[in-house]
Amino acid sequence: MPKHSPSSLNPRAPLVLDTRDLPRRPGALRTLRRVVPAPVDLGVELIGVPAGANLNLDLRLESVSEGVLVSGTVTGPVQGECGRCLRTIDYSLTVNVQELYAYENSTTDITTDEDEVGRMQDDLIDLEPALRDAVVLTLPTNPLCREDCPGLCPECGVHWDDLPADHSHQQIDPRWASLSQLNRTEE
């Protein structure tokens, strides 16, 4: 994560956590339950959390020697399309979030790469990158409405479940068309 100037985070933003009331001594703990709107583009091509949908945060903020450990769950709705039949998919997703946010000027600045550990800005934590990683990495890249979804008929585009068992689009190679006529005359 790139370093930001202290003024770059908005303390009123829904996914910015203020830790001023969390003592900076290891073991200090605070729980946080909050409903926030989902950020834009929280998903992959076929499936994701709709922008502005309610996300339920159930988090623990714990002081550790180098910063604040944020852990807990995020629950929210997921909507998308089946990768085989294009039917609507709609369900609720719960993901675990766990991220260490280092205090400014802590030894983690020396011992870790800049993008290895989250960084606090003054007493503020930007939870959005960790939340985005947790949610997007949990979503399937090829979502299915159900495991045994048969998909669509490649010829007519109708869902296989809606077609009769003997459905087919028999196509005869024009080079063999005259032979198929011979078979019909014998019947």
C-alpha positions as CSV (number, residue, x, y, z in Angstrom):
1,M,0.0,0.0,0.0
2,P,1.5,3.4,-0.9
3,K,2.0,5.8,1.9
4,H,-0.5,8.6,2.1
5,S,-0.3,12.0,3.6
6,P,-2.4,12.2,6.8
7,S,-5.0,14.4,5.1
8,S,-5.7,11.9,2.3
9,L,-8.2,9.7,4.3
10,N,-11.6,11.0,5.1
11,P,-12.5,10.0,8.7
12,R,-16.2,10.1,7.8
13,A,-15.8,7.6,4.9
14,P,-17.7,4.4,5.7
15,L,-14.7,2.1,5.4
16,V,-12.2,4.3,7.3
17,L,-11.8,3.2,10.9
18,D,-10.8,5.7,13.6
19,T,-8.6,4.2,16.3
20,R,-8.3,7.3,18.6
21,D,-10.2,5.6,21.4
22,L,-8.1,2.4,21.1
23,P,-5.1,2.6,23.5
24,R,-1.7,2.0,21.9
25,R,-0.7,-0.8,24.3
26,P,-0.6,-4.5,23.2
27,G,-3.8,-6.3,24.2
28,A,-6.1,-3.4,24.1
29,L,-9.3,-4.4,22.2
30,R,-12.3,-2.8,20.7
31,T,-15.2,-4.4,18.8
32,L,-16.9,-2.6,15.9
33,R,-20.2,-3.5,14.3
34,R,-21.3,-1.3,11.5
35,V,-23.4,-1.4,8.3
36,V,-21.7,0.4,5.4
37,P,-22.5,0.8,1.7
38,A,-20.4,-1.4,-0.6
39,P,-17.9,0.4,-2.7
40,V,-18.1,0.4,-6.5
41,D,-16.7,-2.5,-8.5
42,L,-16.5,-5.0,-5.6
43,G,-16.5,-8.2,-7.7
44,V,-15.4,-9.9,-10.9
45,E,-16.8,-9.8,-14.4
46,L,-19.9,-12.1,-13.9
47,I,-20.5,-11.7,-10.1
48,G,-20.0,-9.2,-7.3
49,V,-21.5,-7.1,-4.5
50,P,-23.8,-4.4,-6.0
51,A,-22.5,-0.9,-5.4
52,G,-24.2,0.7,-2.4
53,A,-25.5,-2.6,-1.0
54,N,-25.4,-3.0,2.8
55,L,-22.2,-4.7,4.1
56,N,-22.3,-5.8,7.7
57,L,-19.0,-5.4,9.4
58,D,-18.3,-7.4,12.6
59,L,-14.7,-6.5,13.5
60,R,-12.2,-6.6,16.4
61,L,-9.5,-4.0,16.5
62,E,-6.7,-5.1,18.7
63,S,-3.6,-3.2,19.6
64,V,-0.3,-5.1,19.1
65,S,3.2,-3.9,19.5
66,E,3.6,-2.7,15.9
67,G,0.1,-1.4,15.1
68,V,-3.6,-2.5,15.1
69,L,-4.7,-6.0,14.0
70,V,-8.2,-5.8,12.4
71,S,-10.0,-9.1,12.2
72,G,-13.6,-10.3,11.8
73,T,-16.2,-10.9,9.2
74,V,-17.9,-9.0,6.4
75,T,-21.4,-10.1,5.2
76,G,-23.2,-8.9,2.2
77,P,-25.3,-9.7,-0.9
78,V,-23.8,-11.1,-4.1
79,Q,-25.5,-10.8,-7.5
80,G,-24.4,-12.0,-10.9
81,E,-25.0,-14.4,-13.8
82,C,-24.4,-18.1,-14.2
83,G,-21.4,-18.7,-16.5
84,R,-23.2,-21.5,-18.3
85,C,-26.9,-20.5,-18.6
86,L,-26.9,-16.7,-17.8
87,R,-29.6,-17.1,-15.1
88,T,-29.4,-14.7,-12.2
89,I,-27.4,-15.7,-9.1
90,D,-28.3,-14.1,-5.8
91,Y,-27.0,-15.1,-2.4
92,S,-25.4,-13.8,0.8
93,L,-21.6,-14.0,1.3
94,T,-19.6,-14.0,4.5
95,V,-15.9,-13.5,4.4
96,N,-13.2,-13.3,7.0
97,V,-10.9,-10.3,7.1
98,Q,-7.6,-10.1,8.9
99,E,-5.1,-7.3,8.3
100,L,-2.3,-5.7,10.4
101,Y,-2.1,-1.9,10.1
102,A,1.3,-0.6,11.3
103,Y,1.6,2.6,13.3
104,E,3.4,5.4,11.5
105,N,7.2,5.3,12.1
106,S,7.1,1.8,13.6
107,T,9.8,-0.7,13.0
108,T,7.7,-2.3,10.3
109,D,8.7,0.6,8.1
110,I,12.2,-0.8,8.2
111,T,11.5,-4.5,8.3
112,T,8.8,-4.9,5.7
113,D,8.1,-3.8,2.1
114,E,5.8,-0.9,1.6
115,D,2.9,-3.1,0.2
116,E,3.4,-6.0,2.7
117,V,1.6,-4.5,5.7
118,G,-1.1,-1.9,5.8
119,R,-0.2,1.5,7.2
120,M,-2.2,3.7,9.5
121,Q,-2.5,7.4,8.7
122,D,-2.5,9.2,12.0
123,D,-5.2,7.2,13.9
124,L,-7.1,6.2,10.7
125,I,-7.3,2.8,8.9
126,D,-8.5,2.4,5.4
127,L,-10.3,-0.9,5.4
128,E,-11.4,-0.9,1.8
129,P,-8.3,-2.6,0.2
130,A,-8.4,-5.5,2.7
131,L,-12.2,-5.8,2.3
132,R,-11.8,-5.8,-1.5
133,D,-9.1,-8.4,-1.4
134,A,-11.2,-10.7,0.9
135,V,-14.4,-10.4,-1.1
136,V,-13.0,-10.6,-4.6
137,L,-10.7,-13.5,-3.9
138,T,-13.7,-15.5,-2.5
139,L,-15.9,-15.0,-5.5
140,P,-15.9,-17.6,-8.2
141,T,-14.4,-16.5,-11.6
142,N,-16.9,-18.8,-13.4
143,P,-20.1,-18.7,-11.2
144,L,-22.8,-21.3,-11.6
145,C,-26.4,-21.2,-10.6
146,R,-26.0,-24.8,-9.4
147,E,-23.2,-27.3,-9.7
148,D,-24.9,-29.5,-12.3
149,C,-26.1,-26.6,-14.5
150,P,-26.3,-28.0,-18.0
151,G,-26.1,-24.6,-19.7
152,L,-27.7,-23.6,-23.0
153,C,-28.2,-25.5,-26.2
154,P,-25.5,-24.1,-28.5
155,E,-27.9,-24.1,-31.5
156,C,-31.1,-22.5,-30.2
157,G,-29.9,-20.9,-27.0
158,V,-32.6,-22.4,-24.8
159,H,-31.8,-23.7,-21.4
160,W,-31.3,-27.5,-21.5
161,D,-33.6,-28.0,-18.5
162,D,-36.4,-26.4,-20.5
163,L,-36.0,-28.7,-23.6
164,P,-37.4,-32.2,-24.1
165,A,-35.0,-35.2,-23.7
166,D,-34.9,-35.9,-27.4
167,H,-34.1,-32.3,-28.4
168,S,-31.6,-32.1,-31.2
169,H,-30.6,-30.0,-34.2
170,Q,-29.5,-32.7,-36.6
171,Q,-27.5,-31.2,-39.3
172,I,-26.6,-33.2,-42.4
173,D,-23.4,-32.5,-44.2
174,P,-24.5,-31.4,-47.7
175,R,-22.1,-33.9,-49.2
176,W,-24.1,-36.8,-47.6
177,A,-27.6,-35.3,-48.1
178,S,-28.4,-37.6,-51.1
179,L,-27.6,-40.7,-49.0
180,S,-30.1,-39.6,-46.3
181,Q,-32.8,-39.5,-49.0
182,L,-32.0,-43.1,-49.9
183,N,-32.7,-44.2,-46.3
184,R,-36.1,-42.5,-46.3
185,T,-37.2,-44.3,-49.5
186,E,-36.6,-47.7,-48.0
187,E,-39.0,-47.1,-45.1
